Structures are given as C-alpha cells and as structure tokens.
Amino acid sequence: MALTLRTLAANDLAEFQRVVNSAFLFDSVEDQLERWRGLFEPERHHAVFDGDELIGGGGIQSRQITLPGAGPQPVAAVTSVGVKPGHRRRGVLTRVMRAQLHGMHEDGTEAIAALWASEAAIYPRFGYGLAAEFTRLEVPSGAKFRPGVSTGGERLREVSRDEAMPFMKAVYEDLRPSRTGWLSRKDASWDHQFADTERDRDGLTAYRYVLHSQGYAVYRVKADWRERGPRNELHVREIAARTDEAYAALYRYLLDVDMVGELKFFTAADDPGVHLLEDARLALRGRGDSLWVRLVDVDRALTLRRYLSDVDVVLELSDEFCPWNAGRWRFTVKDGAATVRRVDDEPDVALDVQALGAAYLGGTRLATLARAQRVSEVTGGALNALSHALSGDREPHCPEVF
C-alpha cells in the first residue's frame, strides 16, 4: 500500500505520541498527553501513514531563538521526529523533512530551523549543521574559588516552585535577548522543561529552587550514601543570573550544599564556572553536540543576524535537499548588517548549506571546517575574513532539549 503524508489534527496527538515514544523505545505514557498538548501545533506536525496506520512523523514548535547581535528571531524548533519500528528504511523520515523544509520555503515562514539530534549521522543529509555544543561539568563539592572572586553578601533562599517560577521567568526574559541560542518559552514550555513527576525524576529528588535577587538556580539530588558518609550528587538543571556576581554566588551556594560529593551541570561550552575555581583542574569537562541548524532560505537567514566584521565575498553554495539555495551568492557585511543577492561572479569560497548552518550561530568556525575539508577557499584571504565575520562574541548555548 502506498504511503501518504498529511498534517495532523488536534485529536491525533495521542496516536502521534505513541508512535514517537515507540520510535525512541519509551513506554507510552497517557497521563503526559496534557503536558504535550500545550506544545502541540497540529498544523505544523506532519505524519506518514501506511493505509490507516500512523508510522512516523515530526513536528515544529513556533519559537524564537537569539541570534548573534540581533536578539530573538523566529525559528522552527523541530521536535518529536520518529519512525515506528518495523517501518524504517522506507523513506518516511525523508518525506517528513521535505514536507517541513519545503513547506517553510513555500509559505515564507521561518528562515531557519533548529533541532537536537538523537543520532548525529541523521540530520546532516537534510542540510543541518552542528552549530552549538554544551559542556558536561563535574566539580567536587566545596571546591574553592580563586582569591578575588566576589559573591556579594546576599543570603540566598530555597523556595517553593510556586514562588520561584514567576521570578525565574522574569530573569530568563531579561537575559534571553543577549544569550545566543536561547529559545523563547511560553508557559507550556516552562511546565514541560521543569516537569517534576516521579517519572521525570529518573531516581533523583524533586527540583529545588534557589533564588538570588539577580538570578536563580534549579537542581536535583541523586542519593549516594557510603560507609564513610554521604557522597550525594547535585545535578544542576539551570543557573541564570543578571550579573556576574550573582552567577558566582549561585555557584558558590550549590558547591557548599551539605552532604554532597559532586556537582554535575549540563552547561554552556564557555561557562565561567571553571575560571572561578582556584584549581581549574578540579572541574572535569566533556563536550557534546546540542543545536543543529538548517538555513531554509539562505538569503533571508543571513540577513537576520549581525556580524563581527565587514566582508564582501561570493559564496558557491551547494544544497541538494533545498535546491533553491544552491548557486552563487554575494554576501556583503557593512557595519554588522548583511546584504545577500544572487550573482554570476566567480566564487571566493565554496561550501555546502550544512557548513553554513554550522557556522550560523557563531560557535563553529568556517576556518575549522575548512581544515576538515568541508569548505574550500578559492580566493586567498577570503575564508579567514568570512570566518571572522561569522564568529560570535560568546559561545551559543541552548539550555533546554526540545
């Protein structure tokens, strides 16, 4: 029977979630449907059917992402992509990706899409590039700060979720316009990210909320009691602060929680915590991929963000999956703002859309990709000039998996 594709309706949510859970080898959890409903945009979810059976699909959340120098801009946050076991290798994922990306182009919606990849080999073939990373940070409890670090004299408080949430939302909104990679959060997003049922805890405690007048921290604890005493793990969910002093104060509070052996934190690649320590080697660091970015309409996407330096180059761009992007583009930056237009001029730099997406948030350097034979310089000096222009003032970071 021929496969068919359509967008979903509101009453398709339960079946769609069952298929996605099956694809990720999770048990289906009916009591979590209402949580998902607040994030579900049925008209932006595509599903493939084999007859009447829903066998795979993927969705988009309409959100904003902070771009270098430009603040929040629209992004298609791609989520819940999966194919039911027994129906793999039939082109289901390709049909969903084509429906998403071609539909965005045809409708003139977001110029960029972003996602977290379950497997890193999947999405490059659809034009997604690795644009941001995160650090897994592990620091022993009680680790000393270097002399001269100021944490102020303010007493921090642990409060209830109900007291913490309005304050956290206000701090997050204050910071979001200047934090490359941060996403907008509506109430349903907050509820989902800080869901706290027994199932969400994965053997850890409930969330604990710490407030400073200029920031907040959220953490859980994993019990680990030994013969010589407790060596519990403190798992940080999020730290956000308006000032560097407040950030240091929140870190200090978490490092000084009694009966803890180690702090663990999924954080930005350039998190300052390591540099707060008197002995930086105490902080064990591991890096992993976070956001993958896809430029849907290259000419629109490149004009959304700001750039570090002036540049004028012709790009020879290849894009098999979205062929309207392929060809030669003159990319000109003046005083941080870009113009992009099609030309027939000889190229200065040759690359594919995946490499351009990887560099888009300013965290992955085109010069590095060139060393990996992903980008080719045609005109001497053009690559370094372009790579510098695309770089950001800070590492991009997305503090949530969506």
SULBELQUI-V305467 format. One record per backbone hydrogen bond with DSSP energy under -1.0 kcal/mol. CO is the residue of the C=O (numbers start at 0). NH is the residue of the N-H. E is the energy in kcal/mol with one decimal. If there is no record, write none. Layout:
CO:NH:E / CO:NH:E
This chain:
3:48:-3.3 / 5:46:-2.6 / 8:11:-2.2 / 9:12:-1.2 / 11:15:-2.6 / 12:16:-2.8 / 13:17:-1.9 / 14:18:-2.0 / 15:19:-2.4 / 16:20:-2.8 / 17:21:-2.1 / 18:22:-2.4 / 19:23:-1.8 / 20:25:-3.2 / 21:24:-1.3 / 28:31:-1.4 / 29:32:-1.7 / 31:35:-1.7 / 32:36:-2.1 / 35:38:-1.6 / 35:39:-1.1 / 40:43:-2.6 / 41:7:-1.4 / 41:44:-1.7 / 44:7:-1.6 / 45:57:-2.3 / 46:5:-2.1 / 47:54:-2.7 / 48:3:-2.4 / 49:52:-1.7 / 52:49:-2.8 / 54:83:-3.2 / 55:47:-3.0 / 56:81:-2.3 / 57:45:-2.6 / 58:78:-2.5 / 60:76:-2.5 / 62:74:-2.6 / 63:183:-2.0 / 64:72:-2.3 / 65:180:-2.3 / 66:69:-1.5 / 66:70:-1.3 / 67:305:-2.8 / 70:66:-2.3 / 72:64:-3.0 / 74:62:-2.0 / 75:77:-1.0 / 75:113:-2.4 / 76:60:-2.5 / 78:58:-2.9 / 81:56:-2.4 / 83:86:-1.9 / 90:94:-1.9 / 91:95:-2.0 / 92:96:-2.8 / 93:97:-2.4 / 94:98:-2.3 / 95:99:-2.4 / 96:100:-2.6 / 97:101:-2.3 / 98:102:-1.3 / 99:103:-2.2 / 100:104:-1.9 / 101:105:-2.7 / 102:106:-2.4 / 103:107:-1.1 / 103:108:-1.7 / 110:295:-2.3 / 110:296:-1.4 / 111:75:-2.1 / 112:293:-2.9 / 113:77:-2.6 / 114:291:-2.6 / 118:121:-1.6 / 122:125:-1.8 / 122:127:-1.8 / 123:126:-1.9 / 128:292:-2.6 / 131:289:-2.7 / 133:287:-2.0 / 134:266:-2.7 / 135:285:-1.4 / 136:264:-2.4 / 137:283:-2.6 / 138:262:-3.4 / 139:142:-1.7 / 143:277:-2.7 / 145:148:-1.5 / 156:210:-3.0 / 159:163:-2.3 / 160:164:-2.7 / 163:167:-2.7 / 164:168:-2.5 / 165:169:-1.7 / 166:170:-2.3 / 167:171:-2.8 / 168:172:-2.3 / 169:173:-1.8 / 170:174:-1.9 / 171:175:-2.7 / 174:177:-2.1 / 175:178:-1.5 / 178:181:-2.2 / 179:396:-2.5 / 181:65:-1.9 / 185:189:-2.0 / 186:190:-2.6 / 187:191:-2.1 / 188:192:-2.9 / 189:193:-2.1 / 191:194:-1.3 / 196:200:-1.2 / 200:203:-1.9 / 207:218:-2.1 / 208:158:-2.2 / 209:216:-2.2 / 210:156:-1.9 / 211:214:-1.7 / 213:241:-3.5 / 214:211:-2.8 / 215:239:-2.4 / 216:209:-3.1 / 217:236:-3.2 / 217:237:-1.4 / 218:207:-2.5 / 219:234:-2.3 / 220:204:-1.9 / 221:232:-2.3 / 223:230:-3.6 / 225:228:-1.4 / 228:225:-1.7 / 231:260:-3.3 / 231:261:-1.4 / 232:221:-2.8 / 233:263:-3.1 / 234:219:-2.3 / 237:217:-2.3 / 239:215:-2.7 / 242:246:-1.9 / 243:247:-2.4 / 244:248:-2.3 / 245:249:-2.3 / 246:250:-2.2 / 247:251:-2.7 / 248:252:-2.3 / 249:253:-2.1 / 250:254:-2.4 / 251:255:-1.2 / 254:141:-2.1 / 258:231:-1.2 / 260:140:-1.9 / 261:233:-2.9 / 262:138:-2.4 / 263:235:-3.2 / 264:136:-3.0 / 266:134:-3.0 / 267:270:-1.7 / 275:145:-2.6 / 278:281:-1.9 / 279:282:-1.5 / 283:137:-2.1 / 285:135:-4.1 / 287:133:-2.5 / 290:130:-1.9 / 290:131:-1.5 / 291:114:-1.9 / 292:128:-2.6 / 293:112:-2.5 / 296:300:-3.0 / 297:301:-2.4 / 300:303:-1.6 / 310:332:-3.2 / 312:330:-3.2 / 313:347:-3.1 / 313:348:-1.8 / 314:328:-2.2 / 315:350:-2.4 / 316:326:-2.6 / 317:352:-2.0 / 321:324:-2.2 / 322:325:-1.0 / 326:316:-3.1 / 327:342:-1.8 / 328:314:-3.4 / 329:340:-1.5 / 330:312:-2.3 / 331:338:-2.4 / 332:310:-1.2 / 333:336:-1.7 / 335:306:-1.4 / 336:333:-2.5 / 338:331:-2.4 / 340:329:-3.2 / 347:377:-3.2 / 347:378:-2.0 / 348:315:-2.8 / 349:375:-3.0 / 350:317:-1.6 / 351:355:-1.7 / 352:356:-2.3 / 353:357:-2.0 / 354:358:-1.6 / 358:361:-1.4 / 361:391:-1.8 / 364:368:-1.9 / 365:369:-2.3 / 366:370:-1.4 / 367:371:-1.0 / 368:373:-2.8 / 369:372:-1.8 / 375:349:-2.9 / 378:381:-2.1 / 380:384:-1.6 / 381:385:-2.4 / 382:386:-3.0 / 383:387:-2.4 / 384:388:-1.9 / 385:389:-1.9 / 388:307:-2.0
